[in-house]
Amino acid sequence: MKPARFEYAAPHTLHEAVSLLQQHEDEDVKILAGGQSLVPLLNMRMARPELLVDLNRIGELQYIREEDGWLAIGAMTRKRAVEESELVRQRQPVLFEATKLVGHPQIRNRGTVGGSMAHADPAAEYPALALVLGAEMRAVGPGGERRIAAEDFFQSYLMTALEPVEVLTEVRVPVLEAETGWSFLEVARRHGDFALGGATALVRLDGGGSISQARIVLFGLSAGSVRLEEVEGLLIGQRPGDALYEEAGALASRGLEDPLSDTHASAEYRRHLAGVLTKRALGEAVGRLGAGQPSEEGRG
Ligand SMILES: Cc1cc2nc3c(=O)[nH]c(=O)nc-3n(C[C@H](O)[C@H](O)[C@H](O)COP(=O)(O)OP(=O)(O)OC[C@H]3O[C@@H](n4cnc5c(N)ncnc54)[C@H](O)[C@@H]3O)c2cc1C
């Protein structure tokens, strides 16, 4: 399959890229990052932009650094760089482990951190990570930089708060606080496939062993990643244990709105997964407390 005709521009700086977007504001323009989602859409002619603005020559958008308790990751950083980063492994083990579940090595060699966030696929790992970790997105447009909290960034199926004239430039995730238990689980038919569903959880306990903080996000089950605030509320102040995880799973399953139904899995199966994954993620997060190290391998 071949894409429809388009013009192509490959700016060398962020400033040039934003100027191009602004000059062509009235046309159908697409930004090209790793191309792992966009190129198939072009080839199938599900996207027919008049102009592609390729960010691959903009070196200033590729970095991973620690700043004031955050990991700042340039939008054009390849997932492979995240997977190979000792800084990420040490400071944000959830991101480190979850990255290994994104597609195959070939996809991670090209696919970018910013591309996954901007594409906002409901089954993608990165938007779920952004929500559970409380990430911040930075975008630059003609009017300057905008900072957008993850919960405001992801709007619905493949939709974000980015304006057509904006480039997502940086994704910031907080360094994982000590004594935080975490889990990132997904169910996929084969390793490397998009997940049929997944769950990620962060848990902290108070001095008495009760849950003092909990964040849980499900992905791949409905139109976007969803944070389970009702379930989090149920957990606070409770002693962790199987009965509590069971109750949390039942609430997650009941509360899942409009589960997806497609050729891969029925809505009923996805509702079931919401409960099972929530229960398991909580058990794994609490079980990891005190261990402090990433697990040996991801799963999927
Ligand atoms: C076989 C296969 C399996 C895959 N499996 C998974 C998987 O298991 N999990 C998963 O999460 N993903 C998976 N992917 C998708 C992959 O992770 C993509 O890399 C990712 O979704 C998009 O990143 P990209 O850099 O390739 O972006 P592109 O494909 O270049 O762009 C995607 C979209 O984001 C926009 N965009 C990109 N960068 C920016 C930016 N900086 N500012 C504004 N807009 C921008 C583009 O205009 C486009 O609309 C898979 C892909 C393939 C081909």
The ligand as an SDF file (V2000), in Angstrom:
LIG
                    3D

 53 58  0  0  0  0  0  0  0  0999 V2000
    3.6780   -3.8880   15.1160 C   0  0  0  0  0  0  0  0  0  0  0  0
    3.4990   -2.7660   16.1090 C   0  0  0  0  0  0  0  0  0  0  0  0
    3.2680   -3.0780   17.4440 C   0  0  0  0  0  0  0  0  0  0  0  0
    3.1100   -2.0490   18.3700 C   0  0  0  0  0  0  0  0  0  0  0  0
    2.8650   -2.3870   19.6760 N   0  0  0  0  0  0  0  0  0  0  0  0
    2.6930   -1.4010   20.5800 C   0  0  0  0  0  0  0  0  0  0  0  0
    2.4420   -1.7020   21.9490 C   0  0  0  0  0  0  0  0  0  0  0  0
    2.3880   -2.8680   22.3690 O   0  0  0  0  0  0  0  0  0  0  0  0
    2.2570   -0.6670   22.8000 N   0  0  0  0  0  0  0  0  0  0  0  0
    2.3330    0.6450   22.3800 C   0  0  0  0  0  0  0  0  0  0  0  0
    2.1660    1.5500   23.1920 O   0  0  0  0  0  0  0  0  0  0  0  0
    2.5720    0.9590   21.1060 N   0  0  0  0  0  0  0  0  0  0  0  0
    2.7650   -0.0200   20.1980 C   0  0  0  0  0  0  0  0  0  0  0  0
    3.0020    0.3130   18.8860 N   0  0  0  0  0  0  0  0  0  0  0  0
    3.0200    1.7510   18.5190 C   0  0  0  0  0  0  0  0  0  0  0  0
    4.4090    2.3500   18.7640 C   0  0  0  0  0  0  0  0  0  0  0  0
    4.6840    2.3390   20.1550 O   0  0  0  0  0  0  0  0  0  0  0  0
    4.5150    3.7810   18.2540 C   0  0  0  0  0  0  0  0  0  0  0  0
    5.8580    4.0830   18.2980 O   0  0  0  0  0  0  0  0  0  0  0  0
    3.8280    4.8870   19.0070 C   0  0  0  0  0  0  0  0  0  0  0  0
    2.4700    4.6540   19.2020 O   0  0  0  0  0  0  0  0  0  0  0  0
    3.9130    6.2130   18.2450 C   0  0  0  0  0  0  0  0  0  0  0  0
    5.1850    6.7230   18.3620 O   0  0  0  0  0  0  0  0  0  0  0  0
    5.9730    7.2150   17.0900 P   0  0  0  0  0  0  0  0  0  0  0  0
    7.1670    7.9470   17.5850 O   0  0  0  0  0  0  0  0  0  0  0  0
    6.2060    6.0940   16.1620 O   0  0  0  0  0  0  0  0  0  0  0  0
    4.9500    8.2920   16.4930 O   0  0  0  0  0  0  0  0  0  0  0  0
    4.3860    8.5180   15.0170 P   0  0  0  0  0  0  0  0  0  0  0  0
    3.8170    7.2570   14.4900 O   0  0  0  0  0  0  0  0  0  0  0  0
    5.3980    9.2160   14.1840 O   0  0  0  0  0  0  0  0  0  0  0  0
    3.2160    9.5510   15.3630 O   0  0  0  0  0  0  0  0  0  0  0  0
    2.0500    9.1480   16.0310 C   0  0  0  0  0  0  0  0  0  0  0  0
    1.1050   10.3390   16.1710 C   0  0  0  0  0  0  0  0  0  0  0  0
    1.5960   11.2710   17.1290 O   0  0  0  0  0  0  0  0  0  0  0  0
    1.8380   12.5520   16.5210 C   0  0  0  0  0  0  0  0  0  0  0  0
    3.1000   13.0470   17.0980 N   0  0  0  0  0  0  0  0  0  0  0  0
    4.2420   12.3340   17.2360 C   0  0  0  0  0  0  0  0  0  0  0  0
    5.1670   13.0560   17.8810 N   0  0  0  0  0  0  0  0  0  0  0  0
    4.6050   14.2510   18.1670 C   0  0  0  0  0  0  0  0  0  0  0  0
    5.0680   15.4110   18.8550 C   0  0  0  0  0  0  0  0  0  0  0  0
    6.3060   15.4870   19.3790 N   0  0  0  0  0  0  0  0  0  0  0  0
    4.2240   16.4590   18.9820 N   0  0  0  0  0  0  0  0  0  0  0  0
    2.9640   16.3910   18.4830 C   0  0  0  0  0  0  0  0  0  0  0  0
    2.4670   15.3180   17.8360 N   0  0  0  0  0  0  0  0  0  0  0  0
    3.2820   14.2510   17.6760 C   0  0  0  0  0  0  0  0  0  0  0  0
    1.9130   12.2810   15.0300 C   0  0  0  0  0  0  0  0  0  0  0  0
    1.5310   13.4160   14.2690 O   0  0  0  0  0  0  0  0  0  0  0  0
    0.9210   11.1350   14.8800 C   0  0  0  0  0  0  0  0  0  0  0  0
   -0.3940   11.6380   14.8450 O   0  0  0  0  0  0  0  0  0  0  0  0
    3.1860   -0.6820   17.9450 C   0  0  0  0  0  0  0  0  0  0  0  0
    3.4300   -0.3810   16.6020 C   0  0  0  0  0  0  0  0  0  0  0  0
    3.5930   -1.3930   15.6770 C   0  0  0  0  0  0  0  0  0  0  0  0
    3.8600   -1.0310   14.2400 C   0  0  0  0  0  0  0  0  0  0  0  0
  1  2  1  0
  2  3  1  0
  2 52  2  0
  3  4  2  0
  4  5  1  0
  4 50  1  0
  5  6  2  0
  6  7  1  0
  6 13  1  0
  7  8  2  0
  7  9  1  0
  9 10  1  0
 10 11  2  0
 10 12  1  0
 12 13  2  0
 13 14  1  0
 14 15  1  0
 14 50  1  0
 15 16  1  0
 16 17  1  0
 16 18  1  0
 18 19  1  0
 18 20  1  0
 20 21  1  0
 20 22  1  0
 22 23  1  0
 23 24  1  0
 24 25  2  0
 24 26  1  0
 24 27  1  0
 27 28  1  0
 28 29  2  0
 28 30  1  0
 28 31  1  0
 31 32  1  0
 32 33  1  0
 33 34  1  0
 33 48  1  0
 34 35  1  0
 35 36  1  0
 35 46  1  0
 36 37  1  0
 36 45  1  0
 37 38  2  0
 38 39  1  0
 39 40  1  0
 39 45  2  0
 40 41  1  0
 40 42  2  0
 42 43  1  0
 43 44  2  0
 44 45  1  0
 46 47  1  0
 46 48  1  0
 48 49  1  0
 50 51  2  0
 51 52  1  0
 52 53  1  0
M  END
$$$$
